[in-house]
Amino acid sequence: MNIFNYIIQLGASVMMPIIFTIIGLCIGMKFGKALKSGLYVGVGFVGLGIVTALLTDNFKDPLQAIENIFSLNLSVFDMGWPAAASVAYNTAVGALIIPICLGINFLMIITKTTRTVNIDLWNYWHFAFIGAVVYFVFDESLLWGYFAAIVCYIITLVMADLTADKFQKYYDLPGISVPQPFCQSFTPFAICIGWLLDRIPGFDKLNIDAEGLKKKFGVLGEPLVLGVIVGMIIAAVAHVGDYKTLGAFKVIKDVLFLGVTMGAVMELIPRITKLFIDGLMPISDKTKEVIAKKFNGKKIHIGMSPALVIGHPTALVCTLFLIPTYIIISVVLPGNQFLPLASLAGLFYLFPIMLPYTKGNVVKTYIIGLVALLLGLWFVTDMAPDFTKAAAAVYAQTQDKAAHVPDGFQAGSMDFASSLIGYVIYALTKYAKYVGMAILTVITVVMMAINRRRIVKNQL
């Protein structure tokens, strides 16, 4: 534990460059290239802290004002995925999650329980996040933390295999799968709700020209502009009744400032994400070379980031429709305490696995996404106390601003905290403990057995 604590206190911005440099050297990269990749990741974490602080510092007071004005209970602050990633990689679980998961992936390839080699190294934070939250639920138990992370990883690899054929065919990306648990969490919704909608007479004829709408939205479809609009609306609502006391100039200034600030958050988060991708792509490319040599002739799926396909017209149109709906529902939904802000930039990631099952039908995709998000609001609310506990511990040890929760709020994020896979693992371990551990073990083993049977059958 002393070793883990020392590593954690370095902070993700220092720890992750060291880890990724070592990984790069282990797979045969030159030192300079491996070091540069690691440093890009470290710089990315610094950027995340700055952007998250921009959000939490400027939106804390307006959200509290809205709560007081309308007697709402929206005490879960949307920290966005930067906070979740900070919690993930600044804990004992996150410190070793990448080498441990890569080892498990290798064993599953050898035992024919998966065909996917997950080289989407950046999104390993999803597995570390659920492991980190469970780690703090059980008073910093590494056993529970790694159990949750590993179960999530194995289930995701199997899901990536099961969805690979449809994904490859729909996007014309042979040999690619998506082992990202947030995206894979929407597969059950796409299958089950899609099946119900198909039973409605004439529903399959309902659709919208996604490409045409994308062109009509024009500049309004840009995350920057959407962020400005959302920020201005929040500021305007927060200042209801302040026009006489503060004066029109002060109110207009605050509205415009918060609008530009929210727009900056929506625009900067994807740009900072590119830093991570720039750092990890050389490692991913080198890993792909190693895989090609080691598994020559065998059918292997390369697990890649869903960022490859988030620009699909249906994804853009559905995101534009879902943003206002998501915000309104979060305000009126009984039992919800989470108001989405920073997470709005991640709505595009609902669709990469969903679209192959809905065949790009905008109406069907929108309905499925809406139902999944509605349930996700309750998931985020229920997980918020333990997310807050984890974020507070990380901030106390590292002073990472991305993990700093504003006073009077709890921490929340749509990104993976609202994930079906993540929440089921969290709920079973927290509320059922050893029974939950047994249930998750059975589910994981059964999924691996089913997947192995498919793989062996297809090889015959």
N, C-alpha and C positions, 0 to 999 in steps of 0.2 A: 504494500500500500504506500510506503514511503517513496518508492520508485514512481508509482503512478501519480502520486500527489506532486512530485517534482516536475514530471512531464506536463501535467495539467496546468501548473502554475506558469509554465512558459507561455501559455496561451496558444490558440489555434494559429495565429499569424506567425508564430515562431516554430511551433511544433510541426505543423503540416508541411512547410518547406523541407524540414529535415527528413520527415517520413517519405515524402515523394521523391526527394533526391536519392535516398537509399533504395527505394523501389526501382527508380530509373537505372541505377547502377547494377542492381541485381538482374535486370532483364537485358543488360548489355549496352545501355546508352553511354555515350561519352559523358565525362563528369560535367563539363561546361553546359551541355544541353540538359542534363538531368537537373543541375542546380538552377538553371533558368526556369525550367518547368516548375520546380518547387517554389521559387520566389514569386512567380506569377500567382500561385495559389495563396501565398502569404499576403501579397498585396491585395488580392481579392477580399480576404478577411478584414483587412484594415478598411477597405472601402465599404464593406457591409456595415461595420460599426458606425461609420460616419453617416451613412444613409439612414440607418435605423434610428440613430440619435436625432436626425433631422425630423423624422416622423414623430417619435415619442415626445420630443421637446415642444413641438408646435401644435400637436393635436390633442394633447392631454386636456388643456383647459376648455377648448370648444366642445369636446365630447362630454365633459362633466357638466357644462352649461346646458347642453341638449338633454342630458339625463334629468337635470333639475327642472327644466322648463316643461317637459312632457311626462315627468314622473316615470321614466323608463328605468330598466335595470340592465344596462349594457356595460357591466363592470369588467368584461374580458376585452382587453386591448389587443388589437390586431398587430402583432409584432412582425408578421410576415415570415417567410422562410429564412431570412437571415438570422433571426433569433433561434429558430429551430436548428439550423445548421451549427450555430455557435454552441448551443447546448449539446448537440450531437458530438462535436469534435473536441470539446473542452472537458470531457469527462474520461474516467478510466475506461469506459466501454469504447468510446470513440478513439482512444489512443491506439488501439490495436485492431480496430474493426476491419481495416482493409486487408492486412495480411491474413487474418483469421478467415475472413469470407473468401478470399482467393484460394486458400487451402481447402475449404469446404467445396468450393466450385470444382477444384481439381479432382477431389475424391468422388464427387457426383458424376463427373465426366467418365472417370475410370469405371465406376459401378453402373454406368448407363442409366442413371436416374435423372440426367438432364443432358440436353444437347447444346445448351446455351453457355457460352463463355462470356461472363459479364465484364466487359472492359469499360463500362460507364462508371469510372472510378469516382467522379465527383458525387454522383447520386448515391454513393454508399452512405452518405449522411442520413438517408432515410432509415436505414437499418440501425445505425448508431443512435438516431433520435429515439426510436421506440425503446431501444435497449437502455438508453440513458434515463428516460422517464421511469421505466420499471425499476431501474437501479436505485433511484431515489424513493420510489414507493416503498421499497423494502429496505430502507435505511442503509443505502449504499452497499447493497449485496451484488458483488460481481457475478455470482452464479445466476441470479435472476436476470440481471442485465444482459449478460451474454446469451442466456437462454432465449429471451424475447427477440434479440437481434438476429440470432441464428435461425430461429423458426421463421421469422419474417423473410430472411434471405432465401431459405429453401423453398418456401411457398411461392415466392416471387419468381424464382428460377423455373419452377414447374409451370406456373401460369404463363411465363414467357414462351415456353415450349408449346403449350396448348393453344396459344393465340398466334403463334409464328406464321402458320400457313395462311391464315386470313390476312394478317398484317402484310406479309410479303406480296400477296396477290393484289390487295387493294392499292397499296402504294407503289407497286412495282419495285420492290427493294429485296431482291433475292438474297437469302443468307442472313438477313437481319432480324433480330427479335428485340423486344423492349422489356428488360428486366428491372423496371422501375415500379416500386410498389404502389405509389400514388396512382399512376395510370392504370395499373392492373386492378386496382380496387374498383374500377368502374365496369370491369368486364361482367361480373354477376348482374349488375343493374342493366347493362346493355342486353344481355341474354334474356333475363326474366321479364323485365318491363317491355322489351321489344317483342317478346312472344305474346304478351297480353295485348299490346297495341295492334299486332297483326291479326288478332281475333276479331277486331272491330271492323265491321263491313265498310269498305270504302276508304279506310284509313290510309292504306298504302298509296292512294292517289293524292293525298295531301302532301304537298311539298312546296318549297320556295326555291327560286333560282338563286342559289348562293353566290355564284359568280357575278350575276347582275347586281345583287344587293351590295356586294363588296365594292363594286365600282361606284354605286350611288352614295354610299357612306363617305367615300373620299377621306378628307382630313379628319372627320369625326370618328373614323375607325382607328386612328392612331392612339396608342396607349398614353402618349403625352397629353393629347387634347382631352381624352376621357378623364385623366387624372385631374387636369385643371378644372373641368366641369364638376366633378365629384367634390373636390376640395372647396370650390366656391359655394356649392350648395350647403355643405356642412357648416362653413363659416357664416353664411347668410342665416341659416336656421339658428345657429348658436347666438347670433346677435339680435334675435327677435326681441323687441322691446328696448334695445340699447340705442336706437337712433337718436332719441331726444337727449339722453344723458351723455353719450359719447360724441355725438355729432356725426353728420353724414360723411364727412371726409374721413374720420377715423374708421368708421364701419366699412366704407368702400375700400380703404387701404388694407384693412385686415382681410376682407373677402378676397381681394386680388392676391394678397401675399400668400394666403393659405391655398388658393387655387394653384399658383405657380409652384408652391412647395410640394403639393400632392402630385402635380405634373412631373416635378423633378424626381420624386420617388419612383413613379411609374416608369420613367425613362431611364433613370440611373441603375435600377436593379438589373434589368436585362443587360446593360452595358458592363456592369461589374461581373455578371454571370459570364460574359465573354472572356474576362480575364481568367476565370477558372478553366474554361474550355481551352483557351490558348495554352494554359499550363499543362493541361491533362491530355490534350490531343497527341503530342509527341510520344507520351508514355503509352497511350492507347494504340497508336500506330505501331510502335515497337512490339507491344504485346500481341497485336494481330499477326505480325511477322513470325514471332515465336510459335504462336498457335498453328499457323499454316505449316511450319516445319514439323512440329511434334505430332499433329493429327492429319498428316497428309493422306488424302483418300477417304477420310471419314466425314460423314455429314455433321457439320457443326454450325450452330447459329452464333453469330457475333452479336452480343448484347450491347446495344447502343442507346444513346440518350434519345428520348422522345422529341427533343428539340429539332430533330431531323424533319419532322412532318407537321409542326404546329402552325405552319403558314397556310394550311389548307383553307379554301374559301368557306366551307361549312363551319370550321372551327372559329373563324373570325366572326362570321355572322351570328352564330350561337352565343359567342362571348359577349357581343354587343347587346344582344337581347337579355342575356342572363345578368349582366352587371346591375341594371336598375331593379330587376326582379329580385335578385339576391339581397340587395340592400333593404328593399321594402319588406321582404319576408323576415329578415333578421330583426327588424324593429317590431313586427306584430306577432311573431311566432311565440306561443306560450312556452315558457321554460328556457328560452334562449337568452344568453347574456353576451353574445358575441356580435360586434358590428364590424363587417369586413372593410378593410382599408388597403393596407399593403398587399394583402392576399389577392386583390383584384387582378394584379399583374400575372398571377399564376393560373387564372381561369382557362387559359389556352390549353393547359396540360390535362384537362378533363377528357379531351377528345381523341388523342392518338390511337387508343385501342378501341374506343367506342365506335368510331366511324366505320371500320370494316364490318361491324355487326349491323349498323343502321344503314349501311351502303350510302352514306352521305346525305340521308334524308334529314333536312333541317328541322322539320317539325318533330320528328321522332327523337332526334338527337337532343333538341331543346328540352323536351318533356323528361327524358331520362336524366339529363344533367340537372334539371331542376329538382327532381325527386332525390337524387343523390346528394345535392347540396343542402336540401332541407334537413335530411338526416345528419349530414355533416355538421350543421350548426349545433345540434344536441351533443354530438361527439366532442366537439371543441369545448363546449361549456362544461361537460362532465370531466374532461381531462385537465381543465384550466388550473385547478389547485395544485396538481402534481407537476404540470408544466412550469408553473410559477415557482414552485419549490426548487426545481432543477435549475431554472434560469437564475434565481437568486443565489444559489450555491456557486454557479459558474461565475457570476458577476463578482461575488465576494472574493473568489480566488484569483480571477484573471483581470478584473476591471474592464472586460470586453463590453463596450457600449451596446453592441448588438443584443446582449442578454440583459440589459438594464430595463426592468419593468417600472413604468411610471407609478408614483405613489397613488394609492387608492384604487389601483387596477390589478387584475390578474392577467397572466400571459396567455395568449391564444394565437393560433395561426391556422388558416385553412390548409396550408401546405403540410400534408401528412397527418396533422392532428385531426383532420376531418376524414382521413382515409379509413375505409371499411376494414382493410387488412390490419392496419395499425391499431384501430380502436378495438377490434375483437381481441387481439393479443393483449392489449392493455387491460381491457375489462375482465377477461378470463383470469389473468394473473392477479389483478388487484382484488376482485370480488370472490373468486373461487380458489385462489391460491394453488395448493397442491392438486386439487381436483382440476382446476383450470390448466395447470401444467400437464396433467395426464391427458386431458382432452386435446390440447394443442399438439402433444406428442403423437397421439393417435392420428389426428388429422394430417400431420406432416408426413408420417410414415406411410399412410394410405395413399396420399397424393404422390409420393415418390414411387410407390409400388405400381400404381396405375401408369405413371409416366414411363417407368422402366419397361412395363409390358408393351406399351405403344412403340417405344424405341426398338426393342428386340424384334417385335412383329414386323416393323417396317424394314428391318435389316435382312429379313429372311427372303 
